[in-house]
Amino acid sequence: MSVAFRREGDDEHLEPKFELPIPVGPNLVTARGLQMIKDRVAKLQADVAAITDETALKIAKRDLRYWNTRQSTAELPPVPSGAKVEFGTRVTFLLNGTEKSLAIVGDDEADPGRALVSFSAPISRALIGLEPGDYADFAGREDAIEVLSIDVQQ
């Protein structure tokens, strides 16, 4: 029989398991975000110690590598002044005439359903640097954004 038709084992036909992708750019975090990362690392370390299933252990170790990397690269920027939209602020603004409010946070802390938006998101990039009363273009519309107020997040 030809070597081309021989099968070494079932493992060679399984989907490869890749590392979790690390977002590009700096790993800015709020104090809350840094604590969230530390808690996740501690939980995963405990999980890895307790897991006996080989597949679950591989997944937990992969997740732990991701979160260890995120913890070691975390940058806690200075507390914003609140005079302009910056990382770590909550901004209330009009978007095409509709009032919205969101907090600008790190990539791992982002949860749009809770109005926590990553600093790398398009809406955050449009808002950063603006002051109350400023207008900005967004999504191809002129003056689509009007900043109403800025609060510093704790």
DSSP file (Angstrom, degrees, kcal/mol; ACC not computed):
  #  RESIDUE AA STRUCTURE BP1 BP2  ACC     N-H-->O    O-->H-N    N-H-->O    O-->H-N    TCO  KAPPA ALPHA  PHI   PSI    X-CA   Y-CA   Z-CA
    1    1 A M              0   0    0      0, 0.0     2,-0.1     0, 0.0     5,-0.0   0.000 360.0 360.0 360.0 141.7    0.0    0.0    0.0
    2    2 A S    >   -     0   0    0      1,-0.1     3,-1.3     3,-0.0     4,-0.2  -0.366 360.0-126.6 -69.7 146.7    1.2    3.5   -0.8
    3    3 A V  G >  S+     0   0    0      1,-0.3     3,-1.4     2,-0.2    -1,-0.1   0.778 105.7  70.7 -63.1 -27.3    2.4    5.7    2.0
    4    4 A A  G 3  S+     0   0    0      1,-0.3    -1,-0.3     3,-0.0    -2,-0.0   0.736  99.2  47.5 -64.0 -22.4   -0.1    8.4    0.7
    5    5 A F  G <  S+     0   0    0     -3,-1.3     2,-0.3     2,-0.1    -1,-0.3   0.379  88.2 106.1-101.2   3.7   -3.0    6.3    1.9
    6    6 A R    <   -     0   0    0     -3,-1.4     2,-0.5    -4,-0.2    -3,-0.0  -0.644  57.0-150.9 -86.4 140.5   -1.7    5.5    5.3
    7    7 A R        -     0   0    0     -2,-0.3     3,-0.1     1,-0.1    -2,-0.1  -0.948   8.2-165.4-114.5 125.5   -3.3    7.3    8.3
    8    8 A E        -     0   0    0     -2,-0.5     2,-0.3     1,-0.3    -1,-0.1   0.865  64.3 -47.1 -76.6 -37.2   -1.2    7.9   11.3
    9    9 A G    >   -     0   0    0      1,-0.1     3,-0.7     0, 0.0    -1,-0.3  -0.969  53.0 -89.4 177.2 171.2   -4.0    8.7   13.7
   10   10 A D  G >  S+     0   0    0     -2,-0.3     3,-1.6     1,-0.2     4,-0.2   0.781 110.1  72.0 -70.6 -27.2   -7.2   10.7   14.2
   11   11 A D  G >  S+     0   0    0      1,-0.3     3,-1.3     2,-0.2    -1,-0.2   0.798  85.7  65.4 -61.6 -29.7   -5.3   13.8   15.7
   12   12 A E  G <  S+     0   0    0     -3,-0.7    -1,-0.3     1,-0.3    -2,-0.1   0.671 101.8  49.6 -69.7 -14.3   -3.9   14.8   12.3
   13   13 A H  G <  S+     0   0    0     -3,-1.6    -1,-0.3    -4,-0.2    -2,-0.2   0.348  86.8 108.0-105.4   4.8   -7.4   15.5   11.0
   14   14 A L  S <  S-     0   0    0     -3,-1.3     3,-0.1    -4,-0.2    -3,-0.0  -0.483  82.2 -94.8 -79.7 153.4   -8.6   17.7   13.8
   15   15 A E        -     0   0    0     -2,-0.1    -1,-0.1     1,-0.1     2,-0.1  -0.431  47.3-109.9 -62.4 137.3   -9.0   21.4   13.4
   16   16 A P        -     0   0    0      0, 0.0     2,-0.6     0, 0.0    -1,-0.1  -0.425  24.9-130.4 -69.6 148.1   -5.9   23.3   14.6
   17   17 A K        -     0   0    0     -2,-0.1     2,-0.2    -3,-0.1    -3,-0.0  -0.893  26.7-161.7-101.5 121.4   -6.3   25.3   17.8
   18   18 A F        -     0   0    0     -2,-0.6     2,-0.1     1,-0.1    44,-0.0  -0.628  22.9-100.2-102.3 159.9   -4.9   28.8   17.5
   19   19 A E        -     0   0    0     -2,-0.2    -1,-0.1     1,-0.1    44,-0.1  -0.381  47.3 -96.1 -69.2 154.6   -3.9   31.3   20.1
   20   20 A L        -     0   0    0     42,-0.2     2,-0.1     1,-0.1    -1,-0.1  -0.571  48.5-107.5 -70.8 134.9   -6.4   34.0   21.0
   21   21 A P        -     0   0    0      0, 0.0    -1,-0.1     0, 0.0     3,-0.0  -0.419  24.5-137.9 -70.8 137.3   -5.6   37.2   19.0
   22   22 A I        -     0   0    0     -2,-0.1    -3,-0.0     1,-0.1    44,-0.0  -0.814  28.4-111.3 -90.9 127.0   -4.1   40.1   20.9
   23   23 A P        -     0   0    0      0, 0.0     2,-0.1     0, 0.0    -1,-0.1  -0.270  35.9-108.4 -58.1 145.3   -5.6   43.4   19.8
   24   24 A V  S    S+     0   0    0      3,-0.0     0, 0.0    -3,-0.0     0, 0.0  -0.448  78.9  25.0 -73.9 145.9   -3.1   45.7   18.0
   25   25 A G  S    S-     0   0    0     -2,-0.1    95,-0.0     2,-0.1     0, 0.0  -0.398 104.9 -17.8  98.3-173.4   -1.8   48.8   19.7
   26   26 A P        -     0   0    0      0, 0.0     2,-0.9     0, 0.0    48,-0.1  -0.275  56.3-127.5 -67.8 153.9   -1.3   49.7   23.3
   27   27 A N  E     +a   74   0A   0     46,-0.5    48,-2.7    79,-0.1     2,-0.2  -0.597  37.0 179.8-101.3  69.3   -3.1   47.8   26.1
   28   28 A L  E     +a   75   0A   0     -2,-0.9    79,-0.3    46,-0.2     2,-0.3  -0.504   3.7 180.0 -71.7 137.9   -4.7   50.7   27.9
   29   29 A V        -     0   0    0     46,-2.4     2,-0.2    -2,-0.2    -2,-0.0  -0.977  25.3-131.2-137.5 150.8   -6.8   49.8   30.9
   30   30 A T     >  -     0   0    0     -2,-0.3     4,-2.6    46,-0.1     5,-0.2  -0.475  41.2-101.5 -85.6 170.7   -8.9   51.5   33.5
   31   31 A A  H  > S+     0   0    0      1,-0.2     4,-2.0     2,-0.2     5,-0.2   0.905 128.2  50.0 -59.5 -40.7   -8.3   50.6   37.2
   32   32 A R  H  > S+     0   0    0      1,-0.2     4,-2.1     2,-0.2    -1,-0.2   0.904 110.4  49.9 -63.0 -42.1  -11.5   48.6   36.9
   33   33 A G  H  > S+     0   0    0      2,-0.2     4,-2.1     1,-0.2    -2,-0.2   0.885 108.7  51.4 -65.2 -39.9  -10.2   46.9   33.7
   34   34 A L  H  X S+     0   0    0     -4,-2.6     4,-2.4     2,-0.2    -1,-0.2   0.905 110.6  48.7 -63.9 -41.3   -6.9   46.0   35.4
   35   35 A Q  H  X S+     0   0    0     -4,-2.0     4,-2.6     1,-0.2    -2,-0.2   0.892 108.8  54.0 -65.1 -38.9   -8.7   44.4   38.3
   36   36 A M  H  X S+     0   0    0     -4,-2.1     4,-2.2     2,-0.2    -2,-0.2   0.909 109.6  47.8 -60.0 -43.0  -10.9   42.5   35.9
   37   37 A I  H  X S+     0   0    0     -4,-2.1     4,-2.4     2,-0.2    -2,-0.2   0.928 111.5  49.6 -64.6 -45.6   -7.8   41.1   34.2
   38   38 A K  H  X S+     0   0    0     -4,-2.4     4,-2.3     1,-0.2    -2,-0.2   0.905 111.7  49.1 -60.8 -41.5   -6.1   40.2   37.5
   39   39 A D  H  X S+     0   0    0     -4,-2.6     4,-2.3     1,-0.2    -1,-0.2   0.899 110.5  50.7 -64.1 -40.5   -9.3   38.4   38.6
   40   40 A R  H  X S+     0   0    0     -4,-2.2     4,-2.5     2,-0.2    -2,-0.2   0.907 110.0  49.7 -64.9 -41.8   -9.5   36.5   35.3
   41   41 A V  H  X S+     0   0    0     -4,-2.4     4,-2.5     2,-0.2    -2,-0.2   0.930 111.2  49.3 -61.9 -45.9   -5.9   35.3   35.6
   42   42 A A  H  X S+     0   0    0     -4,-2.3     4,-1.9     1,-0.2    -2,-0.2   0.903 112.5  47.8 -61.4 -41.9   -6.4   34.1   39.2
   43   43 A K  H  X S+     0   0    0     -4,-2.3     4,-2.5     1,-0.2    -1,-0.2   0.921 112.6  48.1 -65.5 -43.9   -9.5   32.2   38.2
   44   44 A L  H  X S+     0   0    0     -4,-2.5     4,-2.9     2,-0.2    -2,-0.2   0.873 108.7  54.1 -66.5 -36.6   -7.8   30.6   35.2
   45   45 A Q  H  X S+     0   0    0     -4,-2.5     4,-1.7     2,-0.2    -1,-0.2   0.915 111.3  45.9 -61.8 -41.8   -4.8   29.6   37.3
   46   46 A A  H  X S+     0   0    0     -4,-1.9     4,-1.2     2,-0.2    -2,-0.2   0.903 112.8  50.7 -66.5 -40.8   -7.2   27.9   39.7
   47   47 A D  H >X S+     0   0    0     -4,-2.5     4,-2.1     1,-0.2     3,-0.6   0.928 108.1  51.8 -62.3 -45.8   -9.0   26.2   36.8
   48   48 A V  H 3< S+     0   0    0     -4,-2.9    -1,-0.2     1,-0.3    -2,-0.2   0.883 109.0  51.2 -59.8 -38.9   -5.8   24.9   35.3
   49   49 A A  H 3< S+     0   0    0     -4,-1.7    -1,-0.3    -5,-0.2    -2,-0.2   0.785 117.5  39.2 -68.1 -26.7   -4.8   23.4   38.6
   50   50 A A  H << S+     0   0    0     -4,-1.2    -2,-0.2    -3,-0.6     2,-0.2   0.682  90.0 100.7 -99.7 -19.5   -8.2   21.6   38.9
   51   51 A I     <  +     0   0    0     -4,-2.1    -4,-0.0     1,-0.1     3,-0.0  -0.466  35.1 172.4 -75.5 134.8   -9.0   20.5   35.3
   52   52 A T        +     0   0    0     -2,-0.2     2,-0.3     5,-0.0    -1,-0.1   0.628  51.0  96.9-111.2 -22.7   -8.3   16.8   34.5
   53   53 A D     >  -     0   0    0      1,-0.1     4,-2.4     2,-0.0     5,-0.2  -0.559  69.0-143.2 -71.6 127.5   -9.8   16.7   31.0
   54   54 A E  H  > S+     0   0    0     -2,-0.3     4,-2.1     1,-0.2     5,-0.1   0.882  97.1  47.1 -62.6 -42.3   -7.0   17.1   28.4
   55   55 A T  H  > S+     0   0    0      2,-0.2     4,-1.9     1,-0.2    -1,-0.2   0.932 114.2  46.6 -66.6 -45.9   -9.1   19.1   25.9
   56   56 A A  H  > S+     0   0    0      1,-0.2     4,-2.5     2,-0.2    -2,-0.2   0.867 110.9  54.1 -63.7 -35.9  -10.5   21.5   28.6
   57   57 A L  H  X S+     0   0    0     -4,-2.4     4,-2.5     2,-0.2    -1,-0.2   0.902 106.5  50.9 -66.0 -41.4   -7.0   21.9   30.0
   58   58 A K  H  X S+     0   0    0     -4,-2.1     4,-2.1     2,-0.2    -2,-0.2   0.912 112.3  47.2 -61.6 -42.5   -5.6   22.9   26.7
   59   59 A I  H  X S+     0   0    0     -4,-1.9     4,-2.5     2,-0.2    -2,-0.2   0.923 112.5  48.7 -65.5 -44.5   -8.3   25.5   26.3
   60   60 A A  H  X S+     0   0    0     -4,-2.5     4,-2.4     1,-0.2    -2,-0.2   0.888 111.7  49.5 -64.0 -39.3   -7.8   26.8   29.8
   61   61 A K  H  X S+     0   0    0     -4,-2.5     4,-2.3     2,-0.2    -1,-0.2   0.887 110.3  50.7 -67.6 -38.2   -4.0   27.1   29.3
   62   62 A R  H  X S+     0   0    0     -4,-2.1     4,-2.0     2,-0.2   -42,-0.2   0.940 112.2  46.9 -62.3 -46.7   -4.5   29.0   26.0
   63   63 A D  H  X S+     0   0    0     -4,-2.5     4,-2.5     1,-0.2    -2,-0.2   0.890 110.8  52.7 -61.5 -39.8   -6.9   31.4   27.8
   64   64 A L  H  X S+     0   0    0     -4,-2.4     4,-2.7     1,-0.2     5,-0.2   0.895 106.7  52.3 -64.6 -40.0   -4.4   31.8   30.7
   65   65 A R  H  X S+     0   0    0     -4,-2.3     4,-2.0     2,-0.2    -1,-0.2   0.921 110.7  48.9 -60.4 -42.8   -1.6   32.6   28.2
   66   66 A Y  H  X S+     0   0    0     -4,-2.0     4,-2.3     1,-0.2    -2,-0.2   0.958 114.9  42.6 -60.2 -52.1   -3.8   35.3   26.6
   67   67 A W  H  X S+     0   0    0     -4,-2.5     4,-2.2     1,-0.2    -2,-0.2   0.824 111.3  54.7 -70.6 -31.7   -4.8   36.9   30.0
   68   68 A N  H  X S+     0   0    0     -4,-2.7     4,-2.5     2,-0.2    -1,-0.2   0.906 110.6  47.6 -63.4 -40.7   -1.2   36.7   31.4
   69   69 A T  H  X S+     0   0    0     -4,-2.0     4,-1.6    -5,-0.2    -2,-0.2   0.924 111.6  49.4 -64.3 -44.2    0.0   38.6   28.3
   70   70 A R  H  X S+     0   0    0     -4,-2.3     4,-0.5     1,-0.2    -2,-0.2   0.876 112.5  48.5 -63.5 -37.0   -2.8   41.2   28.7
   71   71 A Q  H >< S+     0   0    0     -4,-2.2     3,-0.7     1,-0.2    -2,-0.2   0.919 111.8  47.9 -69.0 -42.9   -1.9   41.6   32.4
   72   72 A S  H 3< S+     0   0    0     -4,-2.5    -1,-0.2     1,-0.2    -2,-0.2   0.748 117.3  42.3 -72.3 -21.8    1.9   42.0   31.7
   73   73 A T  H 3< S+     0   0    0     -4,-1.6   -46,-0.5    -5,-0.2    -1,-0.2   0.407  83.8 129.1-102.4   1.9    1.3   44.6   28.9
   74   74 A A  E <<  -a   27   0A   0     -3,-0.7     2,-0.5    -4,-0.5   -46,-0.2  -0.318  40.8-161.4 -63.2 135.8   -1.5   46.6   30.7
   75   75 A E  E     -a   28   0A   0    -48,-2.7   -46,-2.4    -2,-0.0    -1,-0.1  -0.980   6.8-157.3-121.3 120.5   -0.9   50.3   30.8
   76   76 A L        -     0   0    0     -2,-0.5   -46,-0.1   -48,-0.2     3,-0.1  -0.834  20.2-152.8 -96.6 100.9   -2.8   52.4   33.3
   77   77 A P        -     0   0    0      0, 0.0    -2,-0.0     0, 0.0     0, 0.0  -0.197  31.1 -79.0 -71.0 166.9   -2.8   55.9   31.9
   78   78 A P        -     0   0    0      0, 0.0     3,-0.1     0, 0.0     0, 0.0  -0.248  57.7 -90.0 -61.1 153.3   -3.1   59.0   34.1
   79   79 A V        -     0   0    0     -3,-0.1     9,-0.1     1,-0.1    75,-0.1  -0.473  51.5-114.0 -63.6 130.1   -6.5   60.0   35.4
   80   80 A P        -     0   0    0      0, 0.0    -1,-0.1     0, 0.0    72,-0.1  -0.259  10.4-131.3 -67.9 156.6   -8.1   62.3   32.8
   81   81 A S        -     0   0    0      3,-0.1    71,-0.1    -3,-0.1    -2,-0.1   0.784  31.5-128.4 -77.8 -28.3   -8.8   65.9   33.7
   82   82 A G  S    S+     0   0    0      2,-0.4    68,-0.2    69,-0.1     3,-0.1   0.405  82.9 107.6  92.0  -1.9  -12.4   65.8   32.5
   83   83 A A  S    S+     0   0    0      1,-0.1     2,-0.3    48,-0.1    67,-0.0   0.784  88.5  14.2 -77.8 -27.5  -11.9   69.0   30.3
   84   84 A K  S    S-     0   0    0     47,-0.2    -2,-0.4     0, 0.0     2,-0.4  -0.925  97.4 -80.7-140.9 165.5  -11.9   66.9   27.1
   85   85 A V        +     0   0    0     45,-3.0    44,-2.8    42,-0.3     2,-0.3  -0.557  64.1 151.4 -71.0 123.9  -12.9   63.4   26.0
   86   86 A E    >   -     0   0    0     -2,-0.4     3,-1.6    42,-0.2    18,-0.3  -0.870  54.6 -64.3-141.6 172.5  -10.1   61.0   26.9
   87   87 A F  T 3  S+     0   0    0     -2,-0.3    18,-0.2     1,-0.3     3,-0.1  -0.441 122.7  30.4 -57.7 132.9   -9.6   57.4   27.8
   88   88 A G  T 3  S+     0   0    0     16,-2.5    65,-2.6     1,-0.3     2,-0.3   0.553  97.0 113.5  91.3   8.4  -11.3   56.8   31.1
   89   89 A T  E <   -B  152   0B   0     -3,-1.6    15,-2.5    63,-0.2     2,-0.5  -0.791  59.9-137.1-110.0 157.1  -14.1   59.4   30.6
   90   90 A R  E     -BC 151 103B   0     61,-3.4    61,-3.0    -2,-0.3     2,-0.4  -0.958  26.5-164.4-106.4 128.5  -17.8   59.0   30.2
   91   91 A V  E     -BC 150 102B   0     11,-2.9    11,-2.0    -2,-0.5     2,-0.5  -0.941  13.4-157.9-120.1 134.9  -19.2   61.3   27.5
   92   92 A T  E     +BC 149 101B   0     57,-2.6    56,-2.8    -2,-0.4    57,-1.9  -0.940  31.7 154.1-107.4 131.7  -22.7   62.3   26.8
   93   93 A F  E     -BC 147 100B   0      7,-2.7     7,-3.1    -2,-0.5     2,-0.5  -0.954  45.2-108.9-151.9 164.2  -23.3   63.5   23.3
   94   94 A L  E     -BC 146  99B   0     52,-2.8    52,-1.9    -2,-0.3     2,-0.6  -0.897  25.9-167.0 -99.0 130.1  -25.8   64.0   20.5
   95   95 A L  E >  S-BC 145  98B   0      3,-2.8     3,-1.5    -2,-0.5    50,-0.2  -0.943  80.1 -25.3-118.2 106.8  -25.4   61.6   17.6
   96   96 A N  T 3  S-     0   0    0     48,-2.9    -1,-0.1    -2,-0.6    49,-0.1   0.870 129.4 -48.8  54.2  39.2  -27.5   62.8   14.7
   97   97 A G  T 3  S+     0   0    0     47,-0.4     2,-0.5     1,-0.2    -1,-0.3   0.364 116.4 112.9  88.0  -5.4  -29.8   64.5   17.2
   98   98 A T  E <   -C   95   0B   0     -3,-1.5    -3,-2.8     0, 0.0     2,-0.3  -0.884  67.8-124.1-104.0 128.5  -30.2   61.5   19.5
   99   99 A E  E     +C   94   0B   0     -2,-0.5     2,-0.3    -5,-0.2    -5,-0.2  -0.511  37.6 170.3 -73.5 133.5  -28.6   61.7   23.0
  100  100 A K  E     -C   93   0B   0     -7,-3.1    -7,-2.7    -2,-0.3     2,-0.3  -0.932  17.8-160.5-137.0 159.4  -26.2   58.9   23.8
  101  101 A S  E     +C   92   0B   0     -2,-0.3     2,-0.3    -9,-0.2    -9,-0.2  -0.993  17.0 162.0-142.9 136.7  -23.7   58.3   26.6
  102  102 A L  E     -C   91   0B   0    -11,-2.0   -11,-2.9    -2,-0.3     2,-0.4  -0.991  30.7-129.7-151.1 157.0  -20.7   55.9   26.7
  103  103 A A  E     -Cd  90 116B   0     12,-2.9    14,-3.0    -2,-0.3     2,-0.7  -0.897  22.3-133.3-106.7 138.5  -17.5   55.3   28.7
  104  104 A I  E     + d   0 117B   0    -15,-2.5   -16,-2.5    -2,-0.4   -15,-0.2  -0.837  43.4 153.5 -95.9 116.2  -14.2   55.0   26.8
  105  105 A V  E     - d   0 118B   0     12,-2.4    14,-1.9    -2,-0.7   -77,-0.1  -0.623  43.2 -68.1-131.9-176.8  -12.3   51.9   28.2
  106  106 A G     >  -     0   0    0     12,-0.2     4,-1.1    -2,-0.2     3,-0.4  -0.250  49.1-102.6 -75.9 167.1   -9.8   49.3   27.2
  107  107 A D  T  4 S+     0   0    0    -79,-0.3     3,-0.4     1,-0.2    11,-0.1   0.890 120.0  45.8 -58.3 -44.6  -10.3   46.6   24.6
  108  108 A D  T  4 S+     0   0    0      1,-0.2    -1,-0.2   -38,-0.1   -79,-0.1   0.714 113.5  49.7 -75.6 -19.7  -10.8   43.8   27.1
  109  109 A E  T  4 S+     0   0    0     -3,-0.4    -1,-0.2     8,-0.0    -2,-0.2   0.610  82.9 119.7 -91.3 -15.1  -13.2   45.8   29.3
  110  110 A A     <  +     0   0    0     -4,-1.1     7,-0.2    -3,-0.4    -6,-0.1  -0.239  26.9 163.0 -60.0 136.1  -15.4   46.9   26.3
  111  111 A D  B > > -E  116   0B   0      5,-2.5     3,-2.4     1,-0.1     5,-1.8  -0.657  17.6-169.2-152.6  87.7  -19.1   45.9   26.5
  112  112 A P  G > 5S+     0   0    0      0, 0.0     3,-1.7     0, 0.0     5,-0.1   0.793  86.0  64.7 -55.1 -30.0  -21.2   47.9   24.1
  113  113 A G  G 3 5S+     0   0    0      1,-0.3     0, 0.0     2,-0.1     0, 0.0   0.761 108.6  40.6 -63.7 -23.8  -24.4   46.6   25.7
  114  114 A R  G < 5S-     0   0    0     -3,-2.4    -1,-0.3     2,-0.2     3,-0.1   0.137 122.9-105.6-107.1  16.7  -23.4   48.4   28.9
  115  115 A A  T < 5S+     0   0    0     -3,-1.7   -12,-2.9     1,-0.2     2,-0.6   0.809  78.0 136.2  61.5  33.5  -22.1   51.5   27.1
  116  116 A L  E   < -dE 103 111B   0     -5,-1.8    -5,-2.5   -14,-0.2     2,-0.4  -0.949  33.3-175.2-108.4 110.0  -18.5   50.6   27.6
  117  117 A V  E     -d  104   0B   0    -14,-3.0   -12,-2.4    -2,-0.6   -10,-0.0  -0.891  26.3-111.6-117.0 135.8  -16.7   51.2   24.3
  118  118 A S  E >   -d  105   0B   0     -2,-0.4     3,-1.7   -14,-0.2     6,-0.3  -0.274  22.6-124.9 -61.3 144.6  -13.1   50.5   23.4
  119  119 A F  T 3  S+     0   0    0    -14,-1.9    -1,-0.1     1,-0.3     9,-0.1   0.687 111.8  58.3 -62.9 -17.9  -10.8   53.5   22.8
  120  120 A S  T 3  S+     0   0    0      4,-0.1    -1,-0.3     5,-0.0    -2,-0.1   0.489  81.0 109.5 -92.2  -3.4  -10.0   51.9   19.4
  121  121 A A  S <> S-     0   0    0     -3,-1.7     4,-2.5     1,-0.1     3,-0.2  -0.401  80.8-116.0 -70.4 149.3  -13.7   51.9   18.2
  122  122 A P  H  > S+     0   0    0      0, 0.0     4,-1.9     0, 0.0     5,-0.2   0.876 115.0  51.3 -55.1 -41.4  -14.6   54.4   15.5
  123  123 A I  H  > S+     0   0    0      2,-0.2     4,-1.5     1,-0.2     5,-0.1   0.895 111.0  48.8 -65.8 -37.9  -17.0   56.3   17.7
  124  124 A S  H  > S+     0   0    0     -6,-0.3     4,-2.7    -3,-0.2    -1,-0.2   0.923 109.7  51.1 -65.6 -44.0  -14.4   56.7   20.5
  125  125 A R  H  < S+     0   0    0     -4,-2.5    -1,-0.2     1,-0.2    -2,-0.2   0.860 110.1  50.7 -62.2 -34.3  -11.8   57.9   18.0
  126  126 A A  H  < S+     0   0    0     -4,-1.9    -1,-0.2    -5,-0.2    -2,-0.2   0.838 116.0  41.7 -70.4 -32.1  -14.2   60.5   16.7
  127  127 A L  H >< S+     0   0    0     -4,-1.5     3,-2.3    -5,-0.2   -42,-0.3   0.827  86.1 104.8 -85.5 -34.2  -14.9   61.7   20.3
  128  128 A I  T 3< S+     0   0    0     -4,-2.7   -42,-0.2     1,-0.3     3,-0.1  -0.247  87.7  19.7 -58.9 129.2  -11.4   61.7   21.8
  129  129 A G  T 3  S+     0   0    0    -44,-2.8    -1,-0.3     1,-0.4     2,-0.1   0.215  94.9 123.3  98.1 -12.4  -10.0   65.2   22.1
  130  130 A L    <   -     0   0    0     -3,-2.3   -45,-3.0   -45,-0.1    -1,-0.4  -0.446  46.3-151.2 -80.6 156.0  -13.4   67.0   21.9
  131  131 A E    >   -     0   0    0    -47,-0.2     3,-2.6    -2,-0.1    16,-0.3  -0.807  40.3 -70.4-118.4 161.7  -14.7   69.4   24.6
  132  132 A P  T 3  S+     0   0    0      0, 0.0    16,-0.2     0, 0.0     3,-0.1  -0.285 124.3  25.2 -52.9 133.7  -18.3   70.2   25.6
  133  133 A G  T 3  S+     0   0    0     14,-3.0     2,-0.1     1,-0.4    15,-0.1   0.217  94.0 127.9  93.8 -13.6  -19.9   72.2   22.9
  134  134 A D    <   -     0   0    0     -3,-2.6    13,-2.3    13,-0.1    -1,-0.4  -0.428  46.3-148.8 -75.6 151.2  -17.6   70.8   20.2
  135  135 A Y  E     -F  146   0B   0     11,-0.2     2,-0.3    -2,-0.1    11,-0.2  -0.863  15.2-176.2-114.4 153.0  -19.0   69.2   17.0
  136  136 A A  E     -F  145   0B   0      9,-1.9     9,-2.5    -2,-0.3     8,-0.6  -0.993  26.6-113.4-147.8 153.1  -17.4   66.4   14.9
  137  137 A D  E     +     0   0B   0     -2,-0.3     2,-0.3     6,-0.3     5,-0.2  -0.561  36.6 176.7 -80.1 149.2  -18.0   64.5   11.7
  138  138 A F  E >   -F  141   0B   0      3,-2.1     3,-1.8    -2,-0.2   -15,-0.0  -0.950  57.7  -1.1-157.1 137.2  -18.9   60.9   12.0
  139  139 A A  T 3  S-     0   0    0     -2,-0.3     3,-0.1     1,-0.3    -1,-0.0   0.847 129.5 -52.5  53.7  40.4  -19.9   58.1    9.5
  140  140 A G  T 3  S+     0   0    0      1,-0.2     2,-0.5     0, 0.0    -1,-0.3   0.507 113.0 116.3  80.0   4.0  -19.7   60.5    6.6
  141  141 A R  E X   - F   0 138B   0     -3,-1.8    -3,-2.1    -5,-0.0     3,-1.0  -0.908  64.6-125.5-110.0 132.9  -22.0   63.1    8.1
  142  142 A E  E 3  S-     0   0B   0     -2,-0.5    -5,-0.1     1,-0.3    -6,-0.0  -0.514  90.8  -0.1 -73.1 139.9  -20.8   66.6    9.0
  143  143 A D  E 3  S+     0   0B   0     -2,-0.2    -6,-0.3     1,-0.1    -1,-0.3   0.825  81.9 147.0  51.2  38.1  -21.4   67.7   12.6
  144  144 A A  E <   +     0   0B   0     -3,-1.0   -48,-2.9    -8,-0.6     2,-0.4   0.746  60.1  56.2 -72.0 -23.6  -23.0   64.4   13.4
  145  145 A I  E     -BF  95 136B   0     -9,-2.5    -9,-1.9   -50,-0.2     2,-0.4  -0.922  57.6-179.9-115.9 134.8  -21.7   64.6   17.0
  146  146 A E  E     -BF  94 135B   0    -52,-1.9   -52,-2.8    -2,-0.4     2,-0.4  -0.975  25.5-136.4-128.8 119.4  -22.2   67.3   19.5
  147  147 A V  E     +B   93   0B   0    -13,-2.3   -14,-3.0    -2,-0.4   -54,-0.3  -0.601  25.3 174.8 -77.3 127.3  -20.5   66.8   22.9
  148  148 A L  E     -     0   0B   0    -56,-2.8     2,-0.3    -2,-0.4   -55,-0.2   0.856  60.0 -12.4 -97.6 -49.5  -22.8   67.7   25.8
  149  149 A S  E     -B   92   0B   0    -57,-1.9   -57,-2.6   -17,-0.1     2,-0.4  -0.988  50.4-148.0-155.0 160.5  -20.8   66.7   28.9
  150  150 A I  E     -B   91   0B   0     -2,-0.3     2,-0.4   -59,-0.2   -59,-0.2  -0.999  12.7-174.2-134.4 132.1  -17.8   64.8   30.1
  151  151 A D  E     -B   90   0B   0    -61,-3.0   -61,-3.4    -2,-0.4     2,-0.4  -0.975  26.2-122.4-125.5 142.3  -17.4   62.9   33.4
  152  152 A V  E     -B   89   0B   0     -2,-0.4     2,-0.3   -63,-0.2   -63,-0.2  -0.703  28.6-134.1 -82.3 130.8  -14.2   61.2   34.8
  153  153 A Q              0   0    0    -65,-2.6    -1,-0.0    -2,-0.4   -50,-0.0  -0.625 360.0 360.0 -84.8 142.4  -14.7   57.5   35.5
  154  154 A Q              0   0    0     -2,-0.3    -1,-0.1  -124,-0.1   -65,-0.1   0.398 360.0 360.0-101.5 360.0  -13.5   56.0   38.8
